[in-house]
Amino acid sequence: MRPTAVTKYGSVPLSRRRRRQECTTRLARQACESQHVDSSPSLEQLKDEQNIDMEKSGLKYLPEETQLRILGNKKSNKFEKIKAKKCGSTMWDEVEDLAKMLRKGDVAWEDLNLDDVDIRMKWAGLFHRAKRTPGKFMMRLKVPNGVLDANQLRSLAACIEPYGEDGCGDVTTRANIQLRGIPLADADRVIETLRDVGLSSLMSGMDNIRNITGSPIAGIDPEELIDSRPLVQELNDAVTNHGKGNAALTNLPRKINVGISTSRDDFAHCHINDVGLKAVVGPDGQVGFNVELGGYFSIKRNTMSIPGDTFITPDQVTPYCIALMEVFRDHGERLDRQKARLMWLVEAIGVTEFRKMIAQRMGLEDLPGEVHVTYDTEFQRRDIVGIHPQKQKGKYWVGACIPAGRLVAKDFVDLANVCEKYGDGTVRVSVEQNVVIPNVDESDIPALQSEEIFKKFEIMPGNLMRGLVSCTGAQFCGLALIETKNRAMKIIQELEETLEIPSLVRIHWTGCPNSCGQAQVGDVGLMGAPAKKDGKAVEGVRIFLGGEIGENPKLATEFEKAIPADDAVPVLSCILIDHFGARAK
């Protein structure tokens, strides 16, 4: 048995260097400890003092040493205290009860617990938009691998149609769907509508595993090594208990993003996921996955994932990810929320020890190290927008651009009609906020192209519009420093009217440094920031250049500190001409 240390991350195996350090201080520490009796309160005393009801507490599934780290430290962050008092999983039932009570008048909005409304309801996928649309909620779903069928699309339309301009939907950068404008009093009806068609919003916010991404052309891609859809679905079902909620995995230190990449394109963007599984051919000729760990963006730190020196087989994907979540849950940082993402734990323990901890949770002594893969040729990441032949003879996928990912109720219905009429009754949404209609017969392509919906969601858009990605922005998000979606679409239209753009340029907009719009992965990234114009404070943007995705990714670096957002068109015009070969029309 390897020596362990009890640290702020819990009991973890010691590296050789750490063991040497422990040896040099052990005698001194023991001598010091012998001088006094530990007067710290016990775990049970702490629970009594803080009125913790374990049946309701988020501590219920945590080991005692993790509970002690949370309750016994006055520096525990407010979210840990809120979770300890009452787990967000309690909202899975309470939201529906509260909605009914609000409608009947049995409870007033003003009487609701603010921690429930503004924080715990996120465990049920409901986000109060208090600053922009008070009393209304955004609902985030789970859409594994971005796959939606026609019935689900129509149900999404039905959920938002009653709410006018506030009722809309967004495709997110996790190939997911967010619905807007939902009053809490209607939440139970919306939840039931979604449940009836196999959709769920549980465990989609706060300290949970977020929507699991794969390839938007899974199963139809001539270049894929394996179909990501069954792997993503199996993992999602295991984590969420088939969409019903899994309280044992819902109190992580912070969120976890998981992406599964099945071709050299890396459509899942593994390099910015906490856990990235990249398909490779193993030594025995069978397909498996190399693991990458720790990629994330935040206000304090932006980092790409690092090699996890781990190779797993397809049938180990779910056990590996569940074991990883349990290790993260039990040993991750619980004091400083800015250091509570997975990368910090991996760095503290070391990649090799982290791999072994996960293996032991899986009932194994260890897992194989990564498979080293080299290629003889460079691979250009493909653009899936447009019309492309599938690996199935005579079949095509049609990728359409959803500008900035924004849809209204009619758009969902129109997509449902089109995918039933020309495809297999399904669509896939992508992390680039676009949509794919698979399994279209070659003979049906001209008729499909003439459908009204594709005047709005173009199949052959310009080289800027097809690469546009945007976060929600200040229209609905209280954290955003600027409005993004509408501004971004208008600016792209102006640029495409005045410039010839020779090839795809990916422009990402994000309203604040949290970077939900992933400005750092764009060819060009724009991030909301304060700026001044003529001595007055105005909405501004920082500009980033040089992000790359695919086989050899890198993050963009800052090119220009905050400029007034109203000056974005001339500044971007110069950038496109100087760096991307654009020419004036």
N, C-alpha and C positions, 0 to 999 in steps of 0.2 A: 504494500500500500504506500503510495507516494505521500510525503508530508503535505499538510495543508496549512493555510493561514486563515484566520478569521479577520476579514477586512471589511471595509465599507461595502464591498461587493458580496459579502457572505463568505463561507468557507470555500476556498479555491485552492487547487493544487499549486505548489510552489515550483517555479523554475529553478534551475541549478543556481543561477545568480542570486535569486531571492533566498534560497536555502542557506547559501553562504552568509548573506546579510543577516538572516535570522540567527545563525549560530553565533555571530560576533556580538549579538546584543542579548541573547537569551539569559545568560547568567545575571547580567546587570538588571534586566527587567524582573527576573524572579526575585532578586534581592530587594528591589524596590517594592514589588507587590507584597512581599512578606512583612513590610512595615505597617500595612494598614489592612483593615477589613473592608471589602467592597460593600458600600452602603446603598448602591443603586437599587431602585425598586424592581421587583420581579415583574415579569410580563403580566401576570394576573393582577398585580397591584396597578400597573399602568392601565390595563383595560378598565378596572373599576374606577380609577381616578378620572379617566376620559370618557366614561359612560359608553363603552363600546359594546354593542349588541352583536355578537359574532354571527348571528343568523342573518343580519342585514349588512354586516361589515364587508368591505372589500378585502379584509385580511383573511377571510375564511379559508382560502385555498393556499395561503402563503405559509412556508415553514416558519417555525417559531423564531428562529434567528432573524429572519426578514421582518417579521412582525415587530420584534424588539428594536431593530434598526429604525423602523418608522415611528413607533410610539415613544421610544426612549430617547429620541433626539429632538430637542426643541427647535432645531434648525430645519426639520422636515418641511418641505415646501407645502403651500396651501392645498395643492391638488392631492397630495398624499393624505393630508388631514381630512379632506372632504371624502376621499375614497374610504378611509378607515372608518369614518363615522357612518357612511352609508354607501354601499357599492352602487355604481351606475347601472348594474344589471337589474336592480330593483325597478328601474324605469320600464323594463320590457313589459311588465304588467300594469304599472301605475299610469303610464302615459294614456293607455286606452281608458282606464277608469277616470282619470282627470278630464279627458275630453268629454266623456258622457256627463260628468258632474258640471262642467262649465256650460254645456248646452242646456242642462236642466235648471241651471241657476243655483245648484246646491253649493257651489263654491265660486268665489269671485277671483278674477285675475290677480287682484291686489293681495289676496290672501295666500298665494302660492309661495312655496319655498324658493328663494332666488337661486340657491345652489342647485336645486332640482331643475329649474327652468333654464338657467344659463350654462350649467356644466353637466349634470348627470344625464339630462335628456340626450346628450350627444351619444351616449351608449346605445340609445335607441335610434340613432341617426337623425335626430332633430336638433337643429342649430338655430337658436333664437337670434334673429337679426335686429337686435334692440336699437342699434344706432341708426340704421337705414330704413327698416320697415318694422317699427315696434309692434309687438304682438303677433308677428308672423315669423314663420320658420322656413329654413331651408331643410329639405330632407335628402340625405345622402344614402344611396342604395349600395347593394353589393351586386355587381354584374361580373361574375367570374369570366375571365378571358374576353370581356367585352361583348359577349354573345347575347342577343335579344331576339325573341321570336315575334311574329306579327301580333299575337294576342297581348303580349307584354307591351309592345309599342302602343297599342290602342289604349291599354290601361294607363300608361303614363300620360297620355293625352287627357284621359278622363280625370286624372288626379289634379291637373293644373288648369283645365279649361274654365272652371267657375271663377277664377281669381283675376281675370282681366290682364292688365299689363304686368302686374306683379307675378302672375302665374306663367312661368316659363321653365325650361329645362336647359341644362348645360351638360355637354360631354366634357369630362375632366381629363387631366393629364395622367390619370390612372385608368383610362379607358372605362370610366364609370359614368353614372348619371346622377345629377343633383336636380331636385325639383324645388321650385321657389314659390313663395307667396302663400304657404299653407298655415291657416290659423290653428292654434292648438285644439280648439273645440272640434275641428274636423279630423284630427290626427288619427283617431281610431278608424274612421271610414277609409282614409287613404291607406293605412296599414292593411286593412282587410282587403281592399281592392288589389293591392300588390300581392298579398299572401295568396289570393285566389289564383294568381297566374304564376306562382312560384318565385316571386321576388321578395326580398327582405331588406330592411334597413338596419337590422340589429348589428352591433359591433362594427359600425362603419366610421365611428369617430372616436376621438380621445385616445386612450392608451390601449388600443386594440391593433390586431393585424388589419391593415387596410385592404382595399380591393386588390386581388391577386391578378397580375397581368401576365399575358402570354403573347402569342403571335396573332395579329388580326387576320392572317391568312392561314391559320392552322388547318391542317387537313387537306388543303387545296394547293399548297405551295410546292412547286417543283424542287425547291432548294432545301426544304426542311429535313432535318434528321429524324424528327419525331413530332407527333401531333401534341401540342401543349394542352388542348382542351380537356381531355380526361384527367390529366395530372392536376390542372388548376381546379377543376370541379371537385375532385376527390379531396384535395387539400382544403378547399373552402368548406366542404361539407363536414370534414373532421374538426376544423377550427370552430365553426359556428353551430355545430349540431344541426346540420341541414337547415340553417337559417333560423332555427328556434332560439339560438343563444347558448353560449357555453361559458358559464360563470367561472370555471376553473382557469380560463385563458383570457379573461377580460380585464385583469388588473396588472398590466405590464407597467414597467417604469415609464415608458413612452411608447409611441406607436412603432409598428414594424411594417415596412414595405417589402413585399416579395415579388420578384419578377422572374419568369421562366423564359429563357431565350432558346429558340430551337433552330436557328440558322445563323449564319455569319452576320446578318443584318443587325442582330440584337434589337428587335422591335420592342422589347420590354424595357430597354434602357437599364440593363443590370448595373451599370457603373454608378447609378445614382439611387440604387435600392439598398436597404439594409441587408437584404439577402438576395443575391442574384445567382440563379442556376443556369449555367451556359452549357448547352448540349455539345458534346464531343464524342468521337469514337474512341472507346477504350482499348486497352492492349489486346483484349480478346475479340476485338472487332464488333463488340456490342456498344450501343449508344448509352451513354450515361451523362452525368453533369459535373462539371467543375463548379465549385462554390466560390462566390465573391461575397465579401462582407463589408458592411459599414457605410455605404454611400448615403449621403443625406445633405439637405440644405437647411439652414436656419439663420436667424439673425446673427448669431455668434460665430458660426462655423459653416463652411461649405467644403465638402470633401468627396472625392470619388471613392468607390469601394476598393478594397485591397484583396489580393488573392487569399482565399481561405484555406489553401493547401489541403483540399478535401475533394474526393471524388465519390459520388453516390450513384447508385443505379436508379432507374425509373421507379421501381417498387419501394425504394427508400426515400423518395421525395417527401411523402407525407410524414412518415416516422421521424425523419431528420428534422423537418421544420417544426413539428410538435415538440420534439426534444429541445430544439434551439429556443423555442418560446418559453419552455419551462425553465431552462437555464437562465435565460434573460430575466424572466419573472422573479426568480429566486435570488439572483446575484446582482442584478442591475442596480445602478445608482438610484437612491430614493431621496436624497437631500437636495442636491443642485440639479434642477430640472434641465438646465442648459448642458449638463454633462450626463444626461440619462439616456441618450440614444445608444444603440447597440455598439457603435464604433468605439465608444469610450470603454466599454467592458472588454471588448476584444483586445484593445491596446493595453489595458491594465493586466489582463491575464496572459496574453500572448496567443498567437494563432494556433500553435500546436496544442497547448493546454486547453484552449477553447474547443478545439476539435475533439479532444479526448473526453472532455466533460460531456459533450453531446453524445458521443459514442456510448459512454457508460449509461446515459439515460436511455439509450436504445437497447441496452443489454449486451453491448459489445465492448471489447477491450479498447479498440481503436477503429478508425476508418482509414481507407487508403488515402495517400496524398494525391494532389491533383495530377491529371494526365497532361503532359506537355505536348502541345500541338503546334505544328508549323505548317504553313501553306506555301506552295510554290508561286502562287499568283496573288496579286492584290484583289480585294473584293470591294466593289463599289456598292454601298448601301442603296437598296432600291426604294423608289418612291411608289407607294401602293395606290396613289390616286391615279385614275385613268382606267383604261381597259386592258386587262392582262390575261393571257392564257393560263389555265390551271393545269395541274398534273393529270386531271381527268380529261381525256380526249373530247374535244368539242365543247368544253365548258370554259367559261370565263368568269373572273371576278371583276366587278365594276366598283372602283373607288371614287367617291364623291366628296368634295370639300364642303364642310360645314363651317362657314366663316366664324372664327373665334369660338366655335363649339356651341353656339346659342341656337335653341329650337323653341318654337311655340307649339301649342297643342296640335294645330293642323299639320305641322311638319311630321310629328310622330305618326299621325294617321296616314299621311301620304307615303311615308316610308314603309309602313305596314302593307299598304295596298300594292306598292311596287314590288316588294320582296316576295309577296305571295303570287303576284301575276307573272313575274319573270324569273324568280329564283327558287330557293327551297323553303321560303317562308321565314328566313332569318336574316339578320344583319349583324355585323360586328363593328363596334366603335373602337377607335384607336387612341393611343396616348397622344397622338398629334391632333386629336379632337375631330377626326374625320370619320367617315362611315364606308364600310365595304358591303356590297351585295354579292354574295357568292352564288356559284352554280347557275349562271345565266347561259342559255344556249346561244351559240354564235348567231343563229338566225334571228334571235329576238333582240339583239343589241340595238339595231336602228330604232325599233319601236320603243325600247326602254329609254334611249337618249331623248326621245321626243316628249317624254312625260313632263308635265308642268313643274314638278318638284325640282327637276334638274336645271331649271332656269335660275333657281335660287341657290341650290347646292350643285355647283358646276362639276361636271366630270372632267372637263379640260380647262381648269382655271388658270389664271396667270401664275407666273413663277414666284410671285410674292404671296398671293392669296393662298395658294396651296400649301405654303409653309408657315402660315400664321398660327400662332398659339397664344392664348391669353387666359389669364386668371379672371376671376369674377370682377374685380375692380370695385371702385367706390360706389357703384350703383346699388350694390347689395352688401358688400363686405365692409364692416366697420374698421378693419385693420388697414385697408388700402389707403394709400396717400393720394392716389389719383384714380380717375375713371380710366378703364383700360379697354374693354371690349368694343364699345361703340367708337371710341377714339381710334383704336387700332384699325378697325375696318375702314373708317373714313380715310385715314392716312395711307393705307395700302392702296385704296382706290385712286387717290391722288397720285401716288408714285407710279402706279401702273399706267395711268393716263399720260404721264409725261416722260417715262423712261422705257427703253427697250431693255429687258432683263434677260440675258442669254440662258440662264439656267436657274434651277431652284435655289432660293435663298430663304433659309428658315429664320423668321423673325419672331422672337418670344417676348411677350409683354407680361410683366408682373407688377402688381400694385404696391408691394412693400418688400422689405428684405427677407421675409419668410419664403419668398420665391416659389409660390404655388404654380406660377407660370413658367418656372424653370428657365429664367433668363440666362443662366450660366451654360445651358446646353445649346443655345441658339447660335447660328452663324452670327446673328446680331441679337443682342438682348437689351431690353429696356426695362428699367426698374424704377418705380415711383420714388421720388425723393423731393425734399423741399428745394426750391430754387427762387431766384430773384430776377425780376425784369424791370428795368427803369427804377430800381431801388425799392420795388414792392415785392412782397412774397407771392409767389405763384406756384401752381403745380409744375413739377419738374420731373425729369428722368435722368438717371445715370445710364450710360451706354456701355455695353460689353461687346467684345468682338472675339471671334475665334473658337467658339464652342464646336466640338465635333462629336458625332454619334456613330455607332456601328462598331466595327472591329477594333479600331484604335481610337477610342474616345479621349477627349480632353475637355476641360472646362474653359469657358471664355474668361478673358481678363478685362478689367475695366479700361475703357478707351477714352471716355469723356465723363468728367464729374458733372453733377446736375446742371442740365440746360433747361430752359423753360419748355414745357411740353408743347406749347404753341409754335416753337421753332423746330419741331422734330422733322418736318417735311424737308426743308432745305439741308439740314444736317444729315439726314438719312440719304438724301439724293447724292450728296458728296461722297458719303461712305460707299454707296452702291457703285458709283462711278469709279472711285479710287481702288476699291478692294474686290469688286465682284463683276467687273467688266460691263457695267451698264452704260448705255449711251442715250443721250437726249433724243426724243422723237423729232 
